[in-house]
Each structure stands twice: as structure tokens, then as C-alpha cells.
Amino acid sequence: MSALEYPHQTDEPQKSGWPLTAEERAYIIDKPEHERRPGREVNQHLPQLWPVVPSAGYFGGDSWLKLHEAHVKTVRENQGPVDVLLVGDSITIQWGDSWRKHFPDLRAVNIGIGGDKTQNVLWRLDHGGVEGLEPKAIVLMIGNNNMFFTPETGVEAAAKGIEMCVKNLREKFPQAPLIVAKILPAHAPGAAFYEDIKKTNAALDALKLESDAKVRVLDLTAGFTNADGTLKKDLYTPDNIHLSPAGYAEYAAKLKPLLQAGAGN
């Protein structure tokens, strides 16, 4: 459940809770995500609201929902204290063996889903995605996939989507330190995707997330780029978005001191 006030109410039948009603399942399985965007229910185009209003993802049929259901099952099997809750998209879910290698003593629950945007994470958090967990620390990295939509939403809206995920997690877990990893660089300088990531991260700075004493922002950019801004190729897979084992080693090295310090608290 969430007491957060989102800036828009869609016609989604079940705004929070788990399990889903038959009506809610039909709503998210039968309608592609673009048909459920904020404003669609009143025939208005409100792209600036997309990143900040919860919306289930969609890969066709119930395939996205099955991934969420699998995470809910994992969460229900790990009720109570857990060392770290990992929240995000494909970069998060692909920690895999690298997490066990670099953090062998930290038990993590990883609820990353490939392709997720901020709005999808918000929906999952409100629909059973973390219910019953008591994380000692949380790591959030989200926003990369919002870059596909910045031509419509703008970068400020994408940054506010990250902020809304922070607000949601802080409300649900007020005692847990939260590490917010900025969006990792992707592709190459001059590419719209790369430049919009830079702009979104800058917009995130303006939101001053660290005014909350429990929040720490982790900027990984310097460790993943050369002096001219190009990506350090050995840290990435050939798509220049996802991370190689060396990339996860770099991420872990920067994350470790924050986790050891309880995110500075």
C-alpha cells in the first residue's frame, strides 16, 4: 500500500495492494502500456506525468506481470530482515554472480526487471513488490529506459520520476538508508541518449535528494568514462548500455563504502 500522493489519478481499478483483482489483471494485460498512460483516460496528452505516475510494464500478454509475480514470490520467501534491497531495471537484475563475488556476506533481494522505467518501479512497489521486507539498506538505480521517451517527457520529468521512486521507498522504509545511483553513461558523447542521461542526472542534482539524511546519491560517471567522455569499453557489454563483469566490479567498488557506512548514517 502507498500513502503517496501522485500528481495524477488514472482509471486503473486497483491502485495498490496484492494480490491483484481480476479487474486489475485484465486492465494491465489487455492494454499495452501506452494505452494506460496518465491522461489517456481523459484523451489528454500528458507526457510530463508518465515518469511520476505508477504504471505496470508490458511486454505483450502477461509476460511482464509474470516477472513481477516471481519477484513477489521471492519477497514473500524472504520476509523480515534482509541486508540489501536492490531496485531497478536490467542493470540491477544482472548483478547475479557479481553480487555474490563482491558482497559475499550481504544477503540481497533483487527486484530488477529489464526494460523498467520509473513508473513501472512505482507500480511494483505499490503492488506487493516489497511488502514484508525489512531491508537494512536499499540501492536504487533507475531511469535509463526513461531516456527512450525524453523527446516527449523532457529530462526534468525523468529526474522527477527517480525522485518519486525515492519518495516511495523512503515512505515504505523510513529507517533504511537509501543509495540512489545516478543513471550510468550509455552509448557515446553526442548521441541523444548519452546527452539526455547527462541532463537527467544534472536535473536530479537540482532536486537535492540528499537533503534527506538517509539518502546518498552515487555518481558513477567518472569511473565509467574516459577523460573525453567516451565509455570505458571494458566495463560495458557490446551494446554500450549493460555492464561487463569488470563494470560490476567498478560499481561494487564505489558501492561498498556506502553500504559499509550504512549509506553514511
Buried (B, 14 or more C-beta within 10 A) or exposed (E): EBEBEBEBEBEBBBBBBBEBEEEBBEBBBEBEBEEBBBBBBEEEEBBBBBBBBBBBBBBEEBEBBEBBBEBBEEBEEBEEEBBBBBBBBBBBBBBEEBBEEBBEEBEBBBBBBBBBBBBBBBBBBBBBBBBEBBBBBBBBBBBBBBBEBBEEBBBBBBBBBBBBBBBBBBEBBEEBBBBBBBBBBBBEBEEEBBBBBBBBBEBBEEBEBEEEEBBBBBBBBEBBBEEEEBBBEEBBEEEBBBBBBBBBBBBBEBBEEBBEEEBEE
